[in-house]
Amino acid sequence: MPSGGADSVKYDKETHVYTTKCRSIAFGCNKWLRIDLNPVVTLVSAALIWGLVIWCIVQPEKVKVFVRRIHKFEKQQPTHNQKT
């Protein structure tokens, strides 16, 4: 049986598989306002987004060149809905 608290481990009798819930933090001030989030994912995504924002502010010309290269690469890729 996987380690973890009793609330985080679930057993599916049909598939005979134990599943665990990821780390999460839940808080709220009443029954209508409740926030449940994974702190690891939240912090990593916030760091990536803010890193991108700071890069765009500090080096706008390099970002412009980078975005143009990505756009050019995307245009060269075939799409799945094109007829051959």
C-alpha positions as CSV (number, residue, x, y, z in Angstrom):
1,M,0.0,0.0,0.0
2,P,1.4,3.4,-0.9
3,S,2.5,5.7,1.9
4,G,0.6,8.8,2.8
5,G,-2.3,9.8,5.1
6,A,-5.5,7.8,5.2
7,D,-7.4,10.5,3.3
8,S,-4.9,10.7,0.5
9,V,-4.9,7.0,-0.5
10,K,-7.8,5.5,-2.5
11,Y,-8.2,1.9,-3.6
12,D,-10.2,1.0,-6.7
13,K,-11.7,-2.5,-6.3
14,E,-12.3,-3.0,-10.0
15,T,-8.8,-2.2,-11.2
16,H,-7.0,-3.2,-8.0
17,V,-5.0,0.0,-8.1
18,Y,-4.1,2.4,-5.2
19,T,-4.1,6.0,-6.1
20,T,-2.8,8.9,-4.0
21,K,-3.7,12.5,-4.2
22,C,-1.0,15.0,-5.0
23,R,0.1,17.6,-2.4
24,S,-2.5,20.2,-2.0
25,I,-3.3,23.1,0.2
26,A,-7.0,24.0,0.7
27,F,-8.3,27.2,2.3
28,G,-11.3,29.4,2.2
29,C,-13.4,31.7,4.3
30,N,-16.8,30.2,3.6
31,K,-18.4,27.4,1.7
32,W,-18.6,29.5,-1.6
33,L,-15.0,30.7,-1.5
34,R,-12.6,27.7,-1.3
35,I,-9.2,27.4,-2.9
36,D,-7.5,24.1,-3.4
37,L,-4.0,24.2,-5.0
38,N,-0.8,22.3,-5.4
39,P,1.9,24.5,-4.0
40,V,4.8,23.0,-6.0
41,V,3.0,23.5,-9.4
42,T,1.8,27.0,-8.3
43,L,5.3,28.2,-7.3
44,V,7.1,26.7,-10.3
45,S,4.5,28.1,-12.8
46,A,4.6,31.5,-11.1
47,A,8.5,31.6,-11.3
48,L,8.4,30.7,-15.0
49,I,5.8,33.3,-15.8
50,W,7.6,36.0,-13.9
51,G,10.9,35.0,-15.4
52,L,9.3,35.4,-18.9
53,V,7.9,38.8,-17.9
54,I,11.2,40.1,-16.6
55,W,13.1,38.8,-19.6
56,C,10.6,40.6,-21.9
57,I,11.2,43.9,-19.9
58,V,15.0,43.6,-19.7
59,Q,15.8,42.2,-23.2
60,P,12.9,43.1,-25.5
61,E,15.0,42.8,-28.7
62,K,16.2,39.3,-27.9
63,V,12.7,38.2,-27.1
64,K,11.4,39.6,-30.4
65,V,14.0,37.6,-32.3
66,F,13.2,34.5,-30.3
67,V,9.5,34.8,-30.8
68,R,9.9,35.4,-34.5
69,R,12.0,32.2,-34.8
70,I,9.3,30.2,-32.9
71,H,6.6,31.6,-35.2
72,K,8.6,30.8,-38.3
73,F,9.2,27.2,-37.0
74,E,5.5,26.8,-36.3
75,K,4.5,27.9,-39.8
76,Q,6.8,25.2,-41.2
77,Q,5.1,22.4,-39.3
78,P,2.3,20.5,-41.0
79,T,-1.1,20.5,-39.3
80,H,-3.3,17.4,-38.9
81,N,-6.2,18.8,-40.7
82,Q,-4.5,19.6,-44.0
83,K,-5.5,17.4,-47.0
84,T,-2.6,15.7,-48.8
